Amino acid sequence: MAKRRKGVRKSFIAVFFAIVIAIGVMITVTAEEQVDDISLGLDLQGGFEVLYEVQPLDEEEDREIDRELLTDTVSALNARIDVLGVSEPSINIEGEDRIRVQLAGVDDQEQARELLSTQARLEFRDVNDELMMDGSDLVEGGARQNFHGETNEPIVSVTVDDATLFEDITREISSRPPEERQLVIWLDYEEGDSFEEEIMKEDSKIVSAPRVDEVIPSRDVMISGNFTVESASDLAGILNAGALPVELEELSLNSVGAQLGERSMELAVNAGIVGIALIFAYMLFYYRFMGAVAVVTLSAYIYLVLVIFNWLNAVLTLPGIAALILGVGMAVDANIITFERIKDELRSGRSVMSAFKAGSRRSLSTILDANITTILAAAVLFYFGTSAVQGFAVMLIVSILTSFLTAVFGARLLLGLWVNSRALNKKPRLFGVKESDISEI
Amino acid sequence: MKFNSETSKLDFIKHRKKFFAFSGAFLLTGIILLFTIGLNLGIDFESGTTVDVLAGEEVTAAEIDQQFAEIGYEPDDIMLAGENNEIGRASFIGGLDQEESLEIQSHFEDIYGSTPNVSTITPIVGEELAQNAVISVLIATVGIIIYVTFRFEFLYGVAAIVALFHDALFILTVFAVTQMEVNIPFIAAVLTIVGYSINDTIVTFDRIRENMRLEKAVNTFEDISRVVNKSLVQTLARSINTVLTVVFAAGALLLLGGEGLRVFSFALVVGLVAGTYSSLFIAAQLWAVLKSKQIARRLRREELKAREESEPENA
């Protein structure tokens, strides 16, 4: 019995190395993929953010801006952003009448802004600005990007709901004097706009003003108007996405060129690597063997946070990085609290095994209380916070939970394997404790 | 580092009045400065527009000014940024509209081949964010007090919250004194310090709580001081090691993270120092003072009660 006790159980050490190697392999194989998958926020990647104030449309001035109207506007904006092909846009209702739209990584910002704030009210008027037909007369979702049968230029085709409406309109217009035989197709016509003035403008709201010399007995209307394939499909896209039920006024715009974003990102990543390397070196130097365990669990922590972050489809921003740093700090802190306890126990003369057990047990409640208090604060920030504050809170909660998993359970498991293997028995120096500091019992 | 609580001569309690006086004076200066000259608010909090011109090579303020003059704009302020002064940051107080900013962007794109960053900020965004952060933190402090009262006791909660505000105000004071520009990432840094401060204080308090349980009778301020001092010495190695590791991360960002992260990481480093200082020299001492007063009150009540019982119905 006594003889067996002295032997080192090599299987425990083998399990330790198996776990460490498994973690190492997993990180080296998939880390790059995980890092590439992270969606970076505006501040890191570039892109832009627009804050809109919502106002009722001209014709319904008295309409109150309520929650329902705001929600409708948000869905309309969402549908439009799909047209842009931006993934994970962030659209938030703020206050009573504001909507914040954030798009990261948009190449053509001017196009995006125009696409967002246009009301997409398609109207067909005569040369005297008399309304003939509007978007509500069209089949919903029936707009298509197409090519003109003869000229092969890109066009947008829409379908009229009522089978005879378009025929009636063209009959009416073609019966007018020749100079008035035009059907003016407007986008976002506003009270006071006139055909004569608008058609002279370079950036006109008039999409096109085709001549109508004969009756067109069709439900399909083809709109040609100097489109490129892209602009035609954009228009079809926003027509299908639906008109905005409100008018949006830009309150603020924050656009970040990707160049500065990339520059700061590169520097920040390198700085982060240096910082983490310093932490690793310090932990190894100060806690020796336990420091090595901390290096493994910290690596696992950083990797896991990235995985969970991607899994949540969250967008990494600067406040997120701040929370990540705090998370690293709290993960290291959990290790330090445990290790200091174990050292205390070793100095008081306990054996390695019993010091490990007592130290782990006693440090747990400290770590729990500190972490729960911080999570509580983070949860309040998440609940009451807006945009950046909320992003910070999400990252902080993820970080704390993960750090608890790695720094408490992970470190305990890994260190436990060594302690239980009995390889460390009577070797307090490996824990950074000098023999001379151990008090005699 | 090895701190033995039995042999250590470190006394954290004796000089508590000096720590209180230092923090009090420093923070009072901060409050006065905040109300008089205030913080140097960046464009995030002042209405206006900044245009970051990325020249890709060293530029001078005069060059940028001239470029703006060519298209008929006159910036209110031009600041150079970047390691080799290759970024020109022009501020327009009052703001530019959509067309104007597009005109400026395309003008500088033609010249330098890269689109300038245009930030048109009505202070609504920054002000609301700051306001929201302040309100959220205030609500969070209520939550923290409730939790700490439940797990520890009310006085620990009070001391922890005082330390939290101490640390947040400490950063604000440093920024009021240095007049460094305050931006939105600064808010993230302050939030981080709030989180760190509470975490750090709770760890120290946890040890005090544990040591208090081991004591048989704690009646005088000397008793409490002894326990608090012992706890601080016992957790000292942890306090120093933890702040060192976080400072490694924040310091690396400060030194190597580039212009964009400077304000943020500087605020972090200042806050970490303040957070550790308050955990070691303010929070526990404050708790000790409050606790001894509470015990004194209790003892007086008991004494009074005992006296009443021993001499019943004198009248």
Interface residues (C-beta under 8 A of the other chain):
Chain A: D43 L51 E94 G95 E110 R113 E250 L251 S252 L253 N254 S255 V256 G257 Q259 L260 R263 S264 L267 A268 N270 A271 G272 V274 G275 I276 L278 I279 Y282 M283 Y286 L318 P319 A322 A323 I325 L326 V328 G329 M330 V332 D333 I336 I337 E340 D344 S365 T366 D369 A370 N371 I372 T373 T374 L376 A377 A378 A379 V380 L381 F384 G385 T386 S387 A388 V389 F392 L396 D437
Chain B: K2 D52 L54 I87 Q98 S101 L102 S114 T115 P116 N117 V118 S119 T120 I121 T122 I124 V125 E128 L129 N132 A133 I135 S136 V137 I139 A140 G143 I144 Y147 V148 R151 F152 I184 P185 I187 A188 A189 L191 T192 V194 G195 Y196 I198 N199 I202 V203 D206 R207 Q234 T235 A237 R238 N241 T242 L244 T245 V246 F248 A249 A250 G251 A252 L253 L255 L256 G257 G258 E259 G260 L261 F264 L268
